[in-house]
Amino acid sequence: MDIAHFTGLDENPLLAGLRLTRTPEPAIMVIFGASGDLTQRKLMPALYNLTREGLLPAQFVVVGVARTEMDDTAFRAKMHAAVVEHSRSGDPTPIVWESFANRLFYLPLKTYDDTPSYDALSARLAELDTRFGVGGNRLFYLSTPPSVAGEIIDGLDHARLANTSNGWRRIIVEKPFGYDIDSSRALNGQLLRVFSEDEVFRIDHYLGKETVQNLLVLRFANAIFEPIWNHRYVDHVQITVAEQVGVEERGGYYDGAGALRDIIQNHGLQLLSLTAMEPPIDFDARQVRDEKLKVLLSVRMPGPVEAARQTVRGQYTAGIIGGAPAPGYGEEPGVKPASTTETYVAMQLELETWRWAGVPFYLRTGKRLPKRATEIAIEFRSPPLILFPTASLGSVRPNLLVINIQPDEGVSIRFEAKVPGQTMWMRPVYMDFRYGATFAEQQPEAYERLILDALLGDATLFTRADEVEAQWQIIQPILDGWQHAPPPEGYPAGSWGPARADAFIEAGRRRWRRL
Ligand SMILES: NC(=O)c1ccc[n+]([C@@H]2O[C@H](COP(=O)([O-])OP(=O)(O)OC[C@H]3O[C@@H](n4cnc5c(N)ncnc54)[C@H](OP(=O)(O)O)[C@@H]3O)[C@@H](O)[C@H]2O)c1
């Protein structure tokens, strides 16, 4: 059928059919750590918006679990306040909220390793399952600090809640996935003793972002980019995750982690794999993740000494951001005053593949930078021969393709254009696509997409055990090398990072983009 003349989803029977197929089966979702920040800021608003858009079945039940004492009524009130404050759709519509809240429950645990608490949970789930006609499916969400993940997995195992004799079982695990290669292997071991790999959904919320998925569409649903997406045409790639904020209330956690673990180990390397991967033979979880894994395995990893040399560490000092004074990292609440944790990291990676040999991939991330921006910038080679008089070339710059991930999602291409007039003067111009300007639809939050995918059993946008391990194999030598390297260099809050980061990229005759 020719669908070109259909304009909207409602008129388009094929697309309407697709939407229907994305309604998951009935299930109970159990959120551990439901008294916490993530549940309020992300999970509840996402679940409410999925309900509002009719994407969840009527027999969908949510049970919050944590140590904090609360009853169902108090939990519902807390979650209502959370949705009011954080939902992209504003204040909840009363009728939708009522229907959602009627299927929202809370169960306090004594401690996360208290086995009778899991027996009580099992009994409560059985009762709710019968009351709402759920049919046995369970999605567990670990929204707790990683230190208790093992206890929860053991508790589920003890109460036979991971048993699949009746309906499916799935578990979503939040980042950070381990603290280093050994702890990540240990966590995978704990999970895979009780669940099978296809039941484990390791979340990296960057993969739920529309623009990140659009990177795959840009590359694999268009014919013009792929032929030039390789070392013959690409000079280098810059992946930037810049944050304007400092550590906020997460000082205690962040001080034990740092920028390399917090951003590069997961988001940075996931963006790298999506940018560099080969076309998968199919858009399904196995094929997409196989191709992403190959990218990670192709990263040339030197020993710790050289690995440390291929990176730059920084830590912000007091400065000015957005016209206001900002404290130095050591003065932040929860941070040890003499801490040597990095709040900035820049690094160069090389992929040993036919497609990318010789093309540097630069990754950088930092806190208290002048602006919040996440982007992937692909800079192309200069033309082999310049035909125009050198006098006109003052501003000639190589072509650039930028995928903006946040905050202004879109794609832009830079190319040279002639400035109108009698002289052959040229300057770079931009062709811009902005999501917000082109599509009237509000973009779903990453967590909406990812929770729905997990309920549907689609793991394409989640990280597989071997991917996580390959990510740590890249990061671990750097962590080891840093043990014997000088401490991070200071950079004033509000600047683009330590001076050495500039010298680092300039040594390869390139420059960081000024965003
Ligand atoms: N918040 C975010 O924006 C965000 C973003 C990305 C990833 N994450 C990840 O998501 C998970 C949850 O994040 P969150 O910000 O919601 O964490 P959180 O507020 O610190 O913790 C969630 C809940 O876990 C329980 N808890 C906290 N510390 C504990 C401890 N030491 N031992 C046992 N239980 C403890 C608390 O509930 P009870 O005391 O009531 O048991 C708390 O309400 C973490 O793994 C985090 O790294 C969070």
The ligand as an ORCA input file, in Angstrom:
! r2SCAN-3c Opt
* xyz 0 1
  N      18.711     10.337     40.632
  C      19.049     10.346     39.374
  O      18.779     11.297     38.636
  C      19.786      9.182     38.765
  C      20.204      9.259     37.438
  C      20.846      8.149     36.867
  C      21.046      7.014     37.616
  N      20.641      6.980     38.917
  C      20.859      5.736     39.659
  O      19.603      5.250     40.111
  C      19.729      4.637     41.386
  C      18.785      5.338     42.363
  O      19.106      6.699     42.385
  P      18.479      7.710     43.448
  O      19.017      9.038     43.101
  O      17.009      7.514     43.548
  O      19.179      7.209     44.776
  P      18.832      7.557     46.278
  O      17.740      8.559     46.363
  O      20.127      7.847     46.970
  O      18.374      6.126     46.812
  C      17.141      5.523     46.504
  C      16.612      4.839     47.739
  O      17.475      3.767     48.091
  C      17.534      3.663     49.502
  N      18.932      3.831     49.931
  C      19.713      4.911     49.820
  N      20.936      4.680     50.316
  C      20.943      3.430     50.756
  C      21.917      2.623     51.344
  N      23.153      3.045     51.579
  N      21.566      1.375     51.666
  C      20.344      0.934     51.420
  N      19.366      1.683     50.847
  C      19.665      2.895     50.513
  C      16.720      4.773     50.087
  O      15.448      4.237     50.418
  P      15.089      3.688     51.884
  O      16.023      4.330     52.851
  O      13.667      4.119     52.068
  O      15.260      2.233     51.763
  C      16.580      5.740     48.965
  O      15.388      6.474     49.026
  C      21.202      4.766     41.749
  O      21.857      3.594     41.344
  C      21.690      5.933     40.915
  O      23.054      5.863     40.623
  C      20.011      8.028     39.499
*
